[in-house]
């Protein structure tokens, strides 16, 4: 009997993939983002050098390291600014676009998924953020996947989706303090969307 048919390349993946590759390459340029140079990278370097603990002069730095910690292996702890940390932030943006593509495709078809994910990656703010070691795209990724997991839990799909939604909402809040709103959005989704009579 013939073997399984090889999957052909999905043409609707081509536009967002090309834009994603350009953003990832651009993220390897020297970082010039103000917040990256004065806050995010110094906070990560301090953790790498001294470990976790209070950070005098680095406002609430010890409380919001839910993404900054991933920069630590890329840093030169002597204070030099390396190339690389912004790539992680850009990768979070690409992962967010991939999640948007998957969810939009499920709900509205592949053409809509291609348009929405490509426009997301081409939006001026995403293009700007993808070239610097910030945390905003990671917050977006955490929040989007948390809400997608909550939706799966509410649909009754098997798996620990409710726990995943809660964990990722916590990561979002730990990456940036005002993203504590993500926890509220996830809780509201479970409160409003649960079947009548079901326990939370």
C-alpha angles and dihedrals in degrees: 000000000000117000124247113297113255114245114246122222112276104238091206089065093059101080098049091041093054092049090047092053091051091051093048092051092046090052090065092069117102110286116248099167112132097218091045093053098042102033124006100045095039090050091051092046091051090054090048092050103036105016127235118329144098115333110206110204093018104091112231089336093144090054100054111046098121090125105008091073089068089065093061099086090051097053133097102222092210088078100262114140110236131198112249114056092086088056089065090052091048089048089056089054091050090049089051090052090049090053091048090049092051096047094044091048091053093049104032110012136261098290092056090045091054093049096046097045093045093050090048092055092045095050109119094238094051090047090051096045093047091067098056139056098253127131103228097099089049090052088052091050094048092047096046095048090045091056092043089052090048090052091052091050091050090050088056096243114163119257139064093292096140092053091047091051091052094046094050092046086055091050089052091053091046092051094053123005099223087056085078080098087076088067089054093048092051092047090048091050091055092044096050100031102045117111114265110273095014119131122238 
